[in-house]
Amino acid sequence: MSFTVLIPARLGSTRLPNKPLADIGGAPMVVRVAQRVLSLRTLTGKVRVVVAADSTEIVTACQAHGIECLLTRNDHPSGSDRLAEACHILGLTDDEIVVNVQGDEPLMDPALVSQVAKLLIDQPQASMSTAAHAIDAMADFANPNVVKVVLDAKGLALYFSRAPIPHARDKPDSLPQPAPLRHIGIYGYRVGFLRQFPTLSQAPFEISESLEQLRALWHGHRIAVHICQHAPGPGVDTLEDLERVRRLFVA
């Protein structure tokens, strides 16, 4: 199995300015993400890891640590547009697979990255792949910041929502059984679909839910979902998140 991991990174975070360059254990956060994913090469030697940056500052930081990085436009409306440009710059063919790992996930499990890529080999009908894990707390189930996903019998997504789905009609104050699933924000793509995705019109419920992956379902594409046994390590959105990750990080 061979695939490319793309790590989009931009300086314009509103909650944590210059987030990709935040220091974690003596190196910028985006470098730590790339280093973590590069450990996949102990499992398979056919993984290419590339940071897709929006600024020369990020490119310089990556090059200083031996991380492959390319400069993309700084006016992309979404991460998928940045990834599509990166695929064009890299000359990837439509049948190749890329996995999008966010540049603020320095504790990402490399094995999960590999599993998300493998799904697109195992599920040829799917244009995208992602991951989820079981929810075990009512507070998370009810939290609109926790995105839920419901699957069909083949492990393909039926719908993603911020609402508590599926609803347990007879026990509305209890978690439904089997356990509901929390979506994890990691995506695999077939390059041909990724090039097409930014040109697709937005879905009405994509706008309502503010969930970009619903656009794929709206246009008839399938999304395969890997079920994890455990939640992934925390990402970084705020200064408090950054301090927590610094405490957990082991170089």
C-alpha positions as CSV (number, residue, x, y, z in Angstrom):
1,M,0.0,0.0,0.0
2,S,1.4,3.4,-1.0
3,F,-0.2,6.8,-0.3
4,T,0.6,10.4,0.4
5,V,-0.1,12.2,3.6
6,L,-0.9,15.9,3.2
7,I,-0.7,18.2,6.2
8,P,-2.3,21.6,5.5
9,A,-0.9,24.4,7.7
10,R,-1.8,28.1,7.7
11,L,-0.7,30.9,10.0
12,G,-4.1,32.6,10.1
13,S,-5.7,30.9,13.1
14,T,-8.0,33.3,14.9
15,R,-7.9,31.5,18.3
16,L,-4.2,30.8,18.4
17,P,-2.2,33.0,16.0
18,N,0.8,31.4,14.3
19,K,-0.4,28.0,15.6
20,P,1.7,25.8,13.2
21,L,4.9,27.3,14.5
22,A,4.0,26.9,18.2
23,D,6.8,25.1,20.0
24,I,6.3,21.6,21.2
25,G,9.3,19.9,22.7
26,G,11.8,22.1,20.8
27,A,10.2,22.0,17.4
28,P,7.3,23.7,15.6
29,M,3.9,21.9,16.0
30,V,3.5,21.2,12.3
31,V,7.0,19.6,12.3
32,R,5.9,17.4,15.2
33,V,2.8,16.3,13.3
34,A,4.9,15.4,10.2
35,Q,7.5,13.6,12.3
36,R,4.8,11.5,14.0
37,V,3.3,10.5,10.7
38,L,6.7,9.7,9.2
39,S,7.0,6.9,11.7
40,L,4.6,5.1,9.4
41,R,7.6,4.2,7.3
42,T,8.4,1.5,9.9
43,L,5.1,-0.1,8.9
44,T,5.3,0.6,5.2
45,G,8.1,2.3,3.2
46,K,5.7,3.7,0.6
47,V,4.4,6.7,2.5
48,R,5.2,10.3,1.4
49,V,4.5,13.1,4.0
50,V,4.2,16.6,2.7
51,V,3.2,19.8,4.5
52,A,1.0,22.2,2.4
53,A,1.7,25.6,3.8
54,D,0.2,29.0,3.2
55,S,3.4,31.0,4.1
56,T,7.1,31.0,3.6
57,E,7.6,31.0,7.4
58,I,6.1,27.5,7.6
59,V,8.1,26.3,4.6
60,T,11.3,27.6,6.2
61,A,10.5,25.9,9.5
62,C,9.8,22.6,7.9
63,Q,12.9,22.7,5.7
64,A,15.1,23.4,8.8
65,H,13.9,20.1,10.2
66,G,14.1,18.1,7.0
67,I,10.3,18.0,6.4
68,E,9.1,18.1,2.8
69,C,6.9,21.2,2.4
70,L,5.3,23.1,-0.5
71,L,3.9,26.6,-0.7
72,T,0.2,26.9,-1.7
73,R,-2.0,30.0,-2.1
74,N,-2.9,31.9,1.0
75,D,-6.5,32.7,-0.1
76,H,-8.0,29.2,-0.3
77,P,-11.6,29.2,1.1
78,S,-11.2,25.7,2.6
79,G,-8.7,23.0,3.5
80,S,-9.9,20.8,0.6
81,D,-9.0,23.6,-1.9
82,R,-5.5,23.7,-0.4
83,L,-5.2,19.9,-0.7
84,A,-6.4,19.9,-4.3
85,E,-3.7,22.5,-5.2
86,A,-1.1,20.4,-3.4
87,C,-2.1,17.3,-5.4
88,H,-1.7,19.4,-8.6
89,I,1.8,20.7,-7.5
90,L,2.9,17.1,-6.6
91,G,1.6,15.7,-9.9
92,L,-0.5,13.0,-8.3
93,T,-2.7,10.9,-10.5
94,D,-6.5,10.5,-10.1
95,D,-6.2,7.0,-8.8
96,E,-3.7,7.7,-6.0
97,I,-4.7,8.0,-2.3
98,V,-4.0,10.9,0.0
99,V,-4.7,11.2,3.7
100,N,-5.4,14.7,5.2
101,V,-3.8,15.0,8.7
102,Q,-4.5,18.3,10.3
103,G,-1.4,20.4,11.2
104,D,-2.7,20.8,14.8
105,E,-2.7,17.0,15.6
106,P,0.8,16.3,17.1
107,L,-0.6,13.3,19.0
108,M,-2.1,11.6,16.0
109,D,-1.8,7.8,16.0
110,P,0.2,6.8,12.9
111,A,-1.6,3.5,12.7
112,L,-4.9,5.3,12.3
113,V,-3.5,7.2,9.3
114,S,-2.7,3.9,7.7
115,Q,-6.1,2.4,8.5
116,V,-7.9,5.4,6.9
117,A,-5.8,4.9,3.8
118,K,-6.4,1.2,3.7
119,L,-10.2,1.7,3.8
120,L,-10.1,3.2,0.3
121,I,-8.5,0.0,-1.0
122,D,-10.9,-2.2,0.9
123,Q,-14.0,-0.1,-0.1
124,P,-13.6,0.6,-3.8
125,Q,-17.1,2.2,-3.9
126,A,-16.0,5.0,-1.5
127,S,-14.6,8.3,-2.6
128,M,-13.5,9.3,0.9
129,S,-12.6,7.6,4.2
130,T,-12.6,8.8,7.8
131,A,-12.8,7.4,11.3
132,A,-15.0,7.3,14.4
133,H,-15.1,5.9,17.9
134,A,-17.9,4.9,20.3
135,I,-19.4,7.6,22.6
136,D,-19.7,6.5,26.2
137,A,-21.0,9.7,27.9
138,M,-24.4,11.4,27.5
139,A,-22.6,14.8,27.8
140,D,-20.6,14.1,24.6
141,F,-23.7,12.7,22.9
142,A,-25.6,15.9,23.5
143,N,-22.7,18.3,22.8
144,P,-23.1,20.0,19.4
145,N,-19.3,20.4,19.2
146,V,-19.1,16.6,19.1
147,V,-19.9,15.5,15.6
148,K,-21.8,12.2,15.3
149,V,-21.9,9.7,12.4
150,V,-24.4,6.9,11.6
151,L,-23.2,4.0,9.3
152,D,-24.9,1.5,7.1
153,A,-24.2,-2.3,7.2
154,K,-21.0,-1.9,5.1
155,G,-19.5,0.7,7.3
156,L,-20.3,3.6,5.0
157,A,-21.6,6.9,6.4
158,L,-25.3,7.6,6.1
159,Y,-25.1,11.0,7.8
160,F,-23.0,13.3,10.0
161,S,-24.6,15.6,12.5
162,R,-24.0,17.8,15.5
163,A,-27.3,16.6,16.8
164,P,-27.5,13.4,19.0
165,I,-28.0,10.7,16.4
166,P,-29.4,8.0,16.4
167,H,-32.2,9.0,18.7
168,A,-33.3,6.4,21.3
169,R,-37.1,7.0,21.1
170,D,-38.0,4.8,24.0
171,K,-35.1,5.9,26.2
172,P,-34.5,9.5,25.3
173,D,-32.3,10.1,28.4
174,S,-30.0,7.2,27.7
175,L,-27.3,6.4,25.1
176,P,-28.7,4.4,22.2
177,Q,-27.4,0.8,21.7
178,P,-25.2,0.0,19.9
179,A,-23.2,3.0,21.1
180,P,-23.4,6.1,18.9
181,L,-20.2,7.1,17.1
182,R,-18.1,10.3,17.4
183,H,-16.5,11.4,14.2
184,I,-12.7,11.9,14.1
185,G,-11.5,14.6,11.8
186,I,-9.1,12.7,9.6
187,Y,-9.9,12.1,5.9
188,G,-8.6,9.9,3.1
189,Y,-9.4,10.8,-0.5
190,R,-9.0,9.4,-4.0
191,V,-7.1,12.2,-5.7
192,G,-9.6,12.4,-8.6
193,F,-12.4,13.0,-6.2
194,L,-10.4,15.6,-4.2
195,R,-9.8,17.6,-7.4
196,Q,-13.5,17.5,-8.0
197,F,-14.7,18.3,-4.5
198,P,-14.1,22.1,-4.4
199,T,-16.1,22.5,-7.6
200,L,-19.2,20.8,-6.1
201,S,-22.0,23.0,-4.9
202,Q,-22.6,23.2,-1.2
203,A,-25.4,21.0,0.3
204,P,-28.2,22.7,2.2
205,F,-27.6,20.6,5.3
206,E,-23.8,21.2,5.0
207,I,-24.5,24.9,5.5
208,S,-26.9,24.2,8.4
209,E,-24.6,21.8,10.2
210,S,-21.4,23.5,9.1
211,L,-19.9,20.1,8.2
212,E,-18.1,20.1,4.8
213,Q,-18.1,16.3,4.5
214,L,-21.9,16.4,4.0
215,R,-21.3,17.9,0.5
216,A,-19.9,14.5,-0.6
217,L,-23.0,12.6,0.6
218,W,-25.3,15.2,-1.0
219,H,-23.7,14.6,-4.4
220,G,-23.9,10.8,-4.1
221,H,-20.3,9.9,-3.0
222,R,-19.7,7.4,-0.3
223,I,-17.5,7.8,2.8
224,A,-16.1,4.7,4.4
225,V,-15.6,4.9,8.2
226,H,-13.0,3.1,10.3
227,I,-14.1,2.3,13.9
228,C,-11.4,2.9,16.5
229,Q,-11.3,1.3,19.9
230,H,-10.1,4.5,21.6
231,A,-10.4,8.3,21.1
232,P,-7.3,9.9,19.5
233,G,-5.0,12.2,21.4
234,P,-6.2,15.8,21.7
235,G,-5.7,18.4,19.0
236,V,-4.7,22.1,19.5
237,D,-7.3,24.9,19.0
238,T,-6.6,27.1,22.0
239,L,-3.7,28.1,24.2
240,E,-5.1,25.7,26.9
241,D,-5.0,22.9,24.3
242,L,-1.4,23.7,23.5
243,E,-0.4,23.5,27.1
244,R,-2.1,20.2,27.6
245,V,-0.5,18.7,24.5
246,R,3.0,20.0,25.6
247,R,2.5,18.0,28.9
248,L,1.4,14.8,27.0
249,F,4.0,15.0,24.2
250,V,6.9,12.6,24.2
251,A,9.5,13.2,21.5
